[in-house]
Amino acid sequence: MARISADHLIQSIADSLQHISYYHSADFVYAMSAAYERERSPAAKDAIAQILINSRMAAEGHRPICQDTGVVVVFAKVGMNVQWDTDRPLQELVDEGVRQAYLNPDNPLRASVVDPPWGIRKNTRDNTPAVLHTELVEGDEVSITVAAKGGGSENKAKLTVLNPGQNIVDWVLATVPKLGAGWCPPGILGIGIGGTPEKSVVLAKEALMDPIDMHELLERGANSPTEELRIKLYDAVNQLGIGAQGLGGLTTVLDVKVLEYPTHAASLPVSLIPNCAATRHIHFSLDGTRPAQLPIPSLDQWPKIVQDTAGARRVNINTVTKDEIQNWTIGETLLITGNILTGRDAAHKRMLEYFARGESLPSGVDLNGRFIYYVGPVDAVGEEAVGPAGPTTATRMDMYTDELIEKTGLIGMIGKAERGADGLAAIKKHGAVYLIAVGGAAYLVSKAIRSAKVLAFEDLGMEAIYEFEVEDMPVTVAVDSNGDSVHITGPQKWREIISEIPVRVV
């Protein structure tokens, strides 16, 4: 009968979260490298290149792959014969491990959890509590899967209850295009089928914890109806042409995972949860002898890729005028240098509250003729100007965009993923532009940031307004001053190309 040490569990949770913050698993690197080699869309290929370069840099520097270091999700399978050396609840032990990981001074991870979840939404400052799923199983071990799930992909979770005769593939194909690019494809889709509605959602999340093995499945062929469904969904989703970062291309998903559970005769619950290009999870077991021993990957597993920016337009963001941005075209790569301000949901909401009260914005916050970057960075360590600082999903800012441009004279925005109808209308109305940085390349982006200082709303933590000085920060024109969007034209183009050359994405 194993006796599990509370200290072993806490340390293992903390070590796991640090580990997955900067190491992609070998299966992901392999699958993404294969996607890079076969990609024909220049924009998508460049996005995948940035993701892979960023991944290697994060592994070398032991800094987060993505600035959104996620909500922690833990699946704990506790053997019935296990004894513990503590009376502390399992949730408390897990949360202590999370706290130690996220407050680690050598590699601080961004605290993103707010409590309560509505209203004042105050940051807990240590990313606790974790979401814990516990199951009692046979044996005398504790089996743990730890994941860190970012908001961009979590926000795209979908649940439906189909009639038993309805087609699951049809629902998935109708649903995936509506997800947009905020989940940072290419990634993995987790599909949960059966049980009750809440059971299907947990199944979809748990399915994402399995290794990427689609290439092996395609080589040997399906051995079950579930494997046939995985292949059918994999092929069909990639034929949508959404591509990396939603720019249009051959690879939208690297794998599709499916878990099932028996269900009521009158029901067919189905859930879908995507995992992004910063996919982070790891498994370990405790038998009472020691903390988890986590594998250290060899840097040889990463491909040696260099980003090609030879054709990029260099822009001084401090002097660029509204007239000049009218000449920018969607899909064009820019290298921007100068000073930009940052702001996410909470900062946007607060700025509009200032306007509603007839007040001026805080000293130093001047958006006239300037660009705002939708980012919540990780804290800096050592000589860094700022920690990993990749973009957040821009559609969340759509509700604020028209008024913010109207009241401030803002001319450009930088984020990730597509803009919604309100955002596109505001950009077109005011002749502004929207640029994207690659989601999942946060450490790479941070290397272009030379200095950072908080200008306002310091109490908001990572959602404060900063001023960044950047040099040759790579971005792509996603929406031009006419309101045309590469996230519409790119997938349309590549869907047509794929239909003419119906080749499997392997």
Residue pairs with C-beta under 8 A, 6 or more apart in sequence:
1 81
1 82
1 83
1 140
2 79
2 81
2 82
2 83
2 140
2 141
2 142
2 286
2 287
2 288
3 82
3 83
3 84
3 85
3 288
4 82
4 83
4 84
4 85
4 142
4 286
4 287
4 288
5 85
5 288
6 84
6 85
6 86
6 88
6 93
7 291
8 286
8 288
8 290
8 291
8 292
9 93
9 94
9 97
9 142
9 144
9 286
10 93
10 96
10 97
10 100
11 97
11 100
11 291
11 292
12 97
12 144
12 284
12 286
12 291
12 292
13 74
13 93
13 94
13 96
13 97
13 98
13 101
13 144
13 146
14 97
14 98
14 100
14 101
14 104
15 101
15 291
15 292
15 294
16 97
16 101
16 144
16 146
16 282
16 284
16 292
16 294
17 72
17 97
17 98
17 101
17 102
17 109
17 146
17 148
18 101
18 104
18 107
18 109
19 282
19 294
20 146
20 147
20 148
20 280
20 281
20 282
21 58
21 63
21 64
21 65
21 69
21 101
21 107
21 109
21 148
21 280
22 58
22 59
22 61
22 62
22 63
22 64
22 65
22 107
23 58
23 59
23 296
23 297
24 32
24 55
24 58
24 59
24 65
24 279
25 211
25 279
25 281
25 282
25 297
26 297
26 301
27 211
27 212
27 213
28 212
28 254
28 279
29 52
29 55
29 301
29 302
29 303
30 212
30 301
31 212
31 214
31 215
31 254
31 255
32 48
32 51
32 52
32 55
32 186
32 254
32 277
33 52
33 302
33 303
34 215
34 506
35 48
35 186
35 244
35 250
35 251
35 254
35 505
36 45
36 48
36 49
36 52
36 303
36 305
38 250
38 251
38 505
38 506
39 45
39 48
39 243
39 244
39 249
39 250
39 251
40 249
40 250
40 497
41 243
41 244
41 247
41 248
41 249
41 250
41 490
41 494
43 243
43 244
43 245
43 247
43 248
43 249
43 331
43 476
43 486
43 490
44 243
44 244
44 245
44 247
44 248
44 249
44 250
44 251
44 494
45 244
45 249
46 307
46 308
46 333
47 244
47 245
47 247
47 438
48 186
48 244
48 251
49 305
49 307
49 308
50 307
50 438
50 440
50 441
50 444
50 474
51 244
51 277
51 438
51 440
51 441
52 302
52 303
52 305
53 305
53 306
53 307
53 441
53 444
54 65
54 438
54 440
54 441
54 442
54 443
54 444
54 445
55 65
55 302
56 299
56 302
57 63
57 443
57 444
57 447
58 64
58 65
58 388
58 443
59 297
59 299
59 302
60 299
61 443
62 106
62 107
63 107
63 378
63 381
63 387
63 388
63 443
64 107
64 109
64 110
64 378
64 387
64 388
64 442
64 443
65 278
65 280
65 388
65 440
65 442
65 443
66 150
66 276
66 278
66 388
66 390
66 439
66 440
66 442
67 110
67 375
67 376
67 377
67 378
67 387
67 388
67 389
67 390
67 442
67 462
68 110
68 112
68 150
68 151
68 152
68 278
68 376
68 390
68 392
68 442
69 102
69 109
69 110
69 112
69 127
69 148
69 150
69 378
70 112
70 147
70 148
70 149
70 150
70 151
70 280
71 112
71 113
71 127
71 130
71 131
71 148
71 149
71 150
71 151
71 154
72 94
72 98
72 127
72 130
72 131
72 146
72 147
72 148
72 149
73 130
73 131
73 133
73 146
73 147
73 148
73 149
73 205
74 94
74 130
74 131
74 132
74 133
74 144
74 145
74 146
74 147
75 133
75 135
75 144
75 145
75 147
75 206
75 209
76 90
76 94
76 132
76 133
76 134
76 135
76 142
76 143
76 144
77 134
77 135
77 136
77 137
77 142
77 143
77 144
78 90
78 134
78 135
78 136
78 137
78 142
79 136
79 137
79 138
79 139
79 140
79 141
79 142
79 143
80 136
80 137
80 138
80 139
81 139
81 140
82 139
82 140
82 141
82 142
86 93
90 132
90 134
91 129
91 130
91 132
94 130
94 132
95 128
95 129
95 130
98 126
98 127
98 128
98 129
98 130
99 126
99 127
99 128
101 109
102 108
102 109
102 110
102 111
102 126
102 127
103 126
105 381
106 381
107 381
108 378
108 379
108 381
108 387
109 127
109 378
110 127
110 376
110 377
110 378
110 379
110 387
110 462
111 123
111 124
111 125
111 126
111 127
111 461
111 462
112 123
112 127
112 151
112 376
112 462
113 123
113 124
113 127
113 128
113 129
114 121
114 122
114 123
114 124
115 121
115 122
115 124
116 122
121 346
123 460
123 461
123 462
125 461
133 202
133 206
137 143
140 287
141 285
141 286
141 287
142 285
142 286
143 283
143 284
143 285
144 283
144 284
144 285
144 286
144 292
145 206
145 209
145 281
145 282
145 283
146 281
146 282
146 283
146 284
147 205
147 208
147 209
147 280
147 281
148 280
148 281
149 205
149 275
149 280
150 276
150 278
151 392
151 393
152 182
152 183
152 184
152 276
152 392
152 393
152 416
152 417
152 439
153 182
153 183
153 184
153 187
153 273
153 274
153 275
153 276
154 273
155 182
155 183
155 393
156 179
156 180
156 182
156 183
156 273
156 274
157 201
157 204
157 271
157 272
157 273
157 274
158 175
158 179
158 271
158 272
158 273
159 197
159 200
159 201
159 269
159 270
159 271
159 272
160 171
160 175
160 269
160 270
160 271
161 197
161 267
161 268
161 269
161 270
162 168
162 171
162 268
162 269
162 270
163 268
164 265
164 266
164 267
164 268
166 268
168 191
168 193
168 229
168 268
168 270
169 229
169 232
169 233
169 236
171 270
172 189
172 191
172 233
172 236
172 237
172 272
173 236
173 237
173 240
175 272
176 189
176 237
176 240
176 242
176 252
176 272
177 240
177 242
177 491
179 274
180 246
180 393
180 395
180 417
180 418
180 487
181 242
181 245
181 246
181 247
181 416
181 417
181 418
181 439
181 487
182 393
182 395
182 416
182 417
182 418
182 439
183 274
183 275
183 276
184 245
184 276
184 277
184 278
184 416
184 417
184 439
184 440
185 242
185 243
185 244
185 245
185 246
185 251
185 252
185 253
185 274
185 276
185 277
186 243
186 244
186 251
186 252
186 253
186 254
186 277
187 253
187 254
187 274
187 275
187 276
187 277
187 279
188 208
188 212
188 253
188 254
188 255
188 256
188 257
188 274
188 275
188 279
189 233
189 237
189 253
189 255
189 256
189 257
189 272
189 273
189 274
189 275
190 203
190 204
190 205
190 206
190 207
190 208
190 257
190 259
190 272
190 273
190 274
190 275
191 204
191 207
191 233
191 256
191 257
191 258
191 259
191 270
191 271
191 272
192 199
192 200
192 201
192 202
192 203
192 204
192 205
192 206
192 207
192 258
192 259
192 260
192 261
192 269
192 270
192 271
192 272
192 273
193 200
193 203
193 258
193 259
193 260
193 261
193 263
193 268
193 269
193 270
194 200
194 203
194 260
194 261
194 262
194 263
194 268
194 269
195 203
195 261
195 262
195 263
195 269
196 263
196 264
196 267
196 269
197 269
197 271
199 261
199 269
200 261
200 269
200 270
200 271
201 271
201 273
203 259
203 260
203 261
203 271
204 259
204 271
204 272
204 273
205 273
206 259
207 257
207 258
207 259
208 257
208 273
208 275
208 279
208 281
209 281
209 283
210 257
212 254
212 255
213 255
214 230
214 231
214 234
214 254
214 255
214 256
214 506
215 506
217 227
217 230
217 231
218 231
218 504
218 506
222 228
222 230
222 231
226 258
226 260
229 258
230 255
230 256
230 257
230 258
233 256
233 258
234 253
234 255
234 256
234 505
235 504
235 505
237 252
237 253
237 256
238 250
238 251
238 252
238 253
238 498
238 505
239 495
239 498
239 499
239 502
240 252
240 491
240 495
241 248
241 249
241 250
241 252
241 491
241 492
241 493
241 494
241 495
241 496
241 497
241 498
242 248
242 249
242 252
242 491
243 249
243 250
243 251
243 252
243 490
243 491
243 494
244 251
244 252
244 277
245 416
245 417
245 436
245 438
245 439
246 417
246 418
246 487
246 490
246 491
247 331
247 476
247 486
247 487
247 490
247 491
248 486
248 489
248 490
248 491
248 492
248 493
248 494
248 495
249 490
249 494
250 494
250 498
250 505
251 505
263 269
276 439
276 440
277 439
277 440
278 439
278 440
278 442
282 294
284 292
284 293
284 294
285 292
286 292
307 474
309 333
309 335
309 472
309 474
311 333
312 333
312 334
312 335
312 474
313 328
313 332
313 333
313 334
313 335
314 334
314 335
314 337
314 472
315 334
315 335
315 336
315 337
316 337
316 338
317 336
317 337
317 338
317 339
317 340
317 370
317 371
317 470
318 338
318 339
319 338
321 369
322 369
322 411
322 431
325 411
325 412
325 431
325 432
325 433
325 481
326 431
326 481
328 334
328 433
328 477
328 480
328 481
329 477
329 480
330 477
330 478
330 479
330 480
330 484
330 485
330 486
330 489
331 476
331 477
331 486
331 489
331 490
332 476
332 477
333 474
333 475
333 476
334 435
334 474
334 475
334 476
334 477
335 472
335 473
335 474
335 475
336 371
336 435
336 470
336 472
336 473
336 475
337 470
337 471
337 472
337 473
338 469
338 470
339 370
339 467
339 468
339 469
339 470
340 370
340 371
340 372
340 373
340 414
340 467
340 468
340 470
341 365
341 367
341 370
341 371
341 372
341 373
341 455
341 465
341 466
341 467
341 468
342 372
342 373
342 374
342 375
342 376
342 377
342 464
342 465
342 466
342 467
342 468
343 351
343 372
343 373
343 374
343 463
343 465
344 374
344 375
344 376
344 392
344 396
344 397
344 462
344 463
345 396
345 397
345 463
346 457
346 460
346 463
347 456
347 457
347 460
347 463
347 464
347 465
348 397
348 400
348 404
349 400
350 457
350 460
351 361
351 365
351 400
351 404
351 408
352 400
352 403
352 404
354 360
354 361
355 403
355 407
361 367
361 408
361 456
362 455
362 456
362 457
362 465
363 456
364 455
364 456
364 467
365 455
365 456
365 465
366 408
367 404
367 408
367 409
367 410
368 408
368 409
368 410
369 409
369 411
370 410
370 411
370 412
371 410
371 411
371 412
371 413
371 414
371 435
372 410
372 412
372 413
372 414
373 391
373 413
373 414
373 415
373 437
373 468
374 391
374 392
374 393
374 394
374 397
374 413
374 414
374 415
374 416
375 389
375 390
375 391
375 392
376 392
376 461
376 462
376 463
377 386
377 387
377 388
377 389
377 446
377 452
377 462
377 466
378 386
378 387
378 388
378 389
378 442
378 462
379 387
380 386
380 387
380 452
381 387
384 446
385 446
385 449
385 450
385 451
385 452
385 468
385 469
386 446
386 449
386 452
386 466
386 468
387 446
388 442
388 443
388 445
388 446
389 442
389 445
389 446
389 449
389 468
390 416
390 437
390 438
390 439
390 440
390 441
390 442
390 445
390 446
391 414
391 415
391 416
391 436
391 437
391 438
391 439
391 445
392 415
392 416
393 415
393 416
393 417
393 439
394 413
394 415
394 416
394 417
394 418
394 419
394 423
394 434
394 436
395 417
395 418
395 419
395 420
395 423
397 413
397 415
397 423
398 419
398 420
398 421
398 422
398 423
398 426
399 422
401 413
401 419
401 422
401 423
401 426
401 427
402 422
402 425
402 426
402 429
402 430
404 410
405 411
405 426
405 430
405 432
406 430
410 432
411 430
411 431
411 432
411 433
412 432
412 433
412 434
412 435
413 427
413 432
413 433
413 434
413 435
414 434
414 435
414 436
414 437
414 475
415 434
415 435
415 436
415 437
416 436
416 437
416 438
416 439
417 436
417 439
417 487
418 478
418 485
418 487
418 488
419 427
419 434
419 478
419 479
419 485
419 487
423 434
423 479
424 479
424 483
424 485
425 483
426 432
427 433
427 434
427 479
427 481
427 483
428 481
428 482
428 483
431 481
432 481
433 477
433 479
433 480
433 481
434 477
434 478
434 479
435 475
435 476
435 477
435 478
436 475
436 476
436 478
437 445
437 473
437 474
437 475
437 476
438 444
438 445
438 474
445 473
445 474
448 470
448 471
448 472
448 473
448 474
449 468
449 469
449 470
449 473
450 469
450 470
450 471
451 468
451 469
452 466
452 467
452 468
452 469
453 466
453 467
454 464
454 465
454 466
455 464
455 465
455 466
455 467
456 464
456 465
457 463
457 464
457 465
458 464
476 486
477 486
478 485
478 486
478 487
479 485
479 486
